Structures are given as structure tokens and as C-alpha cells.
Amino acid sequence: MKILVTGGLGYIGSHTVVELHLAGHDIVILDNLSNSMINVHQVLEKICGRSLPFYEADIMDDKGLREVFEKESGIDGIIHFAAKKSVSESLDFPVMYYENNIKGLINVMRMVEDYKVPYFVFSSSCTVYGEPDNVPVTESTPTTSSPTPYGNSKLWAELMITEFTKLTPHVKSVLLRYFNPVGAHESALIGELPRGVPSNLMPFITQTAAGWREQLSIFGQDYNTPDGTCIRDFIHVVDLAKAHVISLDYARDNDFRTEIFNVGTGNGHSVSEVVESFERSTGVKLNYRFAPRRQGDVEKIWADTTKVTQVLGWKPEYSLDDMSRTAWKWQLTLGDKP
């Protein structure tokens, strides 16, 4: 199939491009470079050993999007990563998040409608579950409004896509609710490198270990968890990327309208356990401190992966130590702080 990957030079997008290549798909990459680097395009071509069409374009630009679809006829599927994703940033700039994550999605859906794209895979989030009453969460766990604009943008996007798909007979949609992607490609040629101060745990850990950051802050030590720190379901980015490829195959081969899948490992690990994993798997000691709770953080959440395993036949392959090891291997390629 010919697949358009929006945000294809970003962290998850770039790893998914590699997995799409390995599965034999044709790939078109779109990215506005707001949270990615242009050199990732050349790196992806090196990993894949072939030319990969790339368009520097923004999903907010309807005209620019349409030009891509006019030049790249016959797109069979879209994997939509191009969204802003920082919980803390969304609290400071809510309108920016509404505009990009909702208006941008509307522009992409318009392309699906106008160019009769049959398959649409959406990058959603476990934030749609809010603070769940019970864990692990299944796909039938009630969704809820979020205390953050980021979380609400994912919830509203899911509702929009579900309704759009119901009313648009030619398209089938898969919504993947991610848990916490970490790690990097085994080649250490691609990985997570957020612009500015990281808002996610693992890049802050690796940057602290590398001396880019003075100290890691662990937000909250008084949660109702075994060690008092938040619990999350951490998943290796390559495992997550593979789930997107399998979702496209499932959409092509099965009759449905919209399907939703949790994509995690099914295991909850505390922030302290992640720190311990990093120190154990790398031999590097971290400078960290405990800080007050952070607004918007959920106490504990991890996935029930029964559906994604039974329906898609997908299972994660990487352990938590693998996630720490590959993230550090990637960090070591970056050299001194940019």
C-alpha cells in the first residue's frame, strides 16, 4: 500500500516509517519540522536503503496538504501523528493545542474525504481514560474529559473520527491509544530528541545522565502506589511502530468501521522503577530528587492488552531494560548538548 505518514520525521513517526518499509509499503512523509529535524529524512533513507518522498508541509495549511495529495496520487492510507503532545505545554497554550490537534485533524479528514483514502490510523492516547477507577484499563473503560487541553484534544479527536467514519462509507479507521513510548531503534540512528526541555520521563533521564540536564525531578512521592511514585505502562517505540503496520493490514483485510486498541505492554512500572532500570541496564547513576506533584499527572494507569493481542495478533517484544538500554545508546550518539 501507499501510506502517507504525517509527522513522519518525529519520534514515533520515524520509527513507523522504518517498519512500513520493512513490511514492503510505499511511504510518503509529511512533516512541518516543528518538533523534528530535517536530517532525520536522510537517516531514514539510509536505514531503508531507498528514496523516501518527503514534503515539508503543515496540516494547518489546507492548500499545502492538497498539493501533496495532488502530487502523490493513489494514497491508500494515512497514519496521523502530526499533533502537539506536551501535557504541560497544553496548560500554558490551550488555544494552540485546540487549533493544531483539532483543526489540523479536520484538514486531514478533508483529504480522506476528497481523495477517497480507504484507511486511516490515528495516534490517540491513554489520556482519554483520565484517572481510571480500575486498572488495567480495557478499551471499554469509560473515557472522560481531561484536566488538560492535550488530553481533551485526543478525546474530541476520537469522537470526530468515529462519527466521520460512520458517515463516510469509503473509509475505515483504527484508533490506537498509546501508553508511554520510550526507547530507540537498535541502530541508534533515530530516537527521541524533543526540542527544549523534555516533558517525558525517559529523555529527561538520558539527558540528565549525559550531563545535558543537572538533575532529574521525580514529581510526587506520596501517591497511593507501592513506592509512592506514579505508575505508567512504558512501551518500546519499535513495538508501537509495528502496531501501526499491523493496524493497516487489519483495515485492509477486515470489514469494520472504527476499531480502538490499547497499545501498551500490560505491565505498570513506577517512575522509580524506570530510574532503577536505567541505572541497572546502563551502569550509569542518575542525579535525581523528589519534587511536588505535577498538575495533570495521573496516579496509575496501564493497559489491558487482551484485545490488541487477540484481534491484531500483536505482542510487545522489548522489556523495560531494553527500553532503557536503547534510549541510552541513542543518547550517546548525540554528543554534547546542542
Sequence and secondary structure as in RCSB ss.txt:
>XXXX:A:sequence
MKILVTGGLGYIGSHTVVELHLAGHDIVILDNLSNSMINVHQVLEKICGRSLPFYEADIMDDKGLREVFEKESGI
DGIIHFAAKKSVSESLDFPVMYYENNIKGLINVMRMVEDYKVPYFVFSSSCTVYGEPDNVPVTESTPTTSSPTPY
GNSKLWAELMITEFTKLTPHVKSVLLRYFNPVGAHESALIGELPRGVPSNLMPFITQTAAGWREQLSIFGQDYNT
PDGTCIRDFIHVVDLAKAHVISLDYARDNDFRTEIFNVGTGNGHSVSEVVESFERSTGVKLNYRFAPRRQGDVEK
IWADTTKVTQVLGWKPEYSLDDMSRTAWKWQLTLGDKP
>XXXX:A:secstr
 EEEEETTTSHHHHHHHHHHHHTT EEEEEE  SSS THHHHHHHHHHTS   EEE  TT HHHHHHHHHHS   
 EEEE  S   HHHHHH HHHHHIIIIIHHHHHHHHHHHTT  EEEEEEEGGGG S SSSSB TTS     SSHH
HHHHHHHHHHHHHHHHH TT EEEEEEE EEE   TTSSS    SSS  SHHHHHHHHHTTSSS EEEE S SSS
TTSS EE EEEHHHHHHHHHHHHHHHHHS  SEEEEEES S  EEHHHHHHHHHHHH     EEEE   TT  SB
  B  HHHHHHH       HHHHHHHHHHHHHTT S  
